[in-house]
Amino acid sequence: MTDVQSILAERKKTHGCWRDQAACAQAIKANIRGNIDMETASLSMREALDMIAHKISRICLGDASHIDHWDDIAGYATLVANELRQASERKE
């Protein structure tokens, strides 16, 4: 087994089947895009939401107990929250 194949086999345990995970992530992202005000959502917000959707699909189809999934979601949300706090402080 090549290094890449070994990595993919390991990731399948934590992330689920790639094809299923991709379909789930795209469905979540489409739902978000269909409901968010794209005029007011910053690029950072949109990217964070995409990444959070990606991580949610991994939780749903892979190992829901894989801590990295949850830490990553918290990280993306924190990046946006920090950006919003900084913008708010500049306005004051």
N, C-alpha and C positions, 0 to 999 in steps of 0.2 A: 504494500500500500504506500503511495507517495505521501509526502508531507501534507500536500493540499487535501488529498483524500482522507487522511487521518484527521485533519482539522475539521473537515466537513462532517465526518462521522461523529465526531465529538460534539459539534455544534447542533447536530440534529437532536441529540439528547436534551439539550437545554433550550433550543429554539423551535423545535418541531420541524415537520416536513417543509422544506423551502417553498414548494409550490403552494401548499395550503396557507402557509404563513404570509406569503406575498399576496394572495387573494384576500385574506382577512385584513391585512394592513391597508390594502388599496380600498376596500369597502369602508373601513373606518375613516380614512383620509377623505374619501369622496363625501361622506356624511358631514364631516367637519367643514369642508370647503363649501358645501351646500347650505351651511347654516351660519357661518361666520361672516361678519361684515369685512370684506376684503379691503375696503377703503380705509378702515381705521386700524386693522391688524398690521403691525409692523412685520418686516421680513423676519425678524427674530422670533416674533410670536408664531408666525406661520411655520417656520422651521421647527421650533420647539414642539408645536402641535403635531407636525409630521413625525418627528422622532418619538414623541410620546405614543402616538398611534402605532408606530412600528414596535415599540416595546410592549404595548398592550397585546398586540397580536402574538408576540413571542410568549407572553404569559399565558394567553388563552390556548395556544397550540403546542407549547413546549412545556418546560418545567416551571410551574407557577411558584415553586419554592426557590428558584434561582435568584439569589439576593441581588445580583448585578442588575437584573431587569428593574427592580424597584428602586435601587440607588440611581440608576440612569434617569428614570422618570423624575425623581426628586431633583436631580441635577439640572435637567432641562427646565423644569418649572422654576427653580431657584435662579437660573440665569436670566429668565424673563422678569422675575420679580425684582431682581437687583437692577436691571435696566430701567424698569418703571420707577423704582425708588430714586435712582440717580436723576432721571428726567424730572421727577417731582421736586427734588431738592434744587435743581437749576431754576425752576419756575418761582421758587420762594424768594 
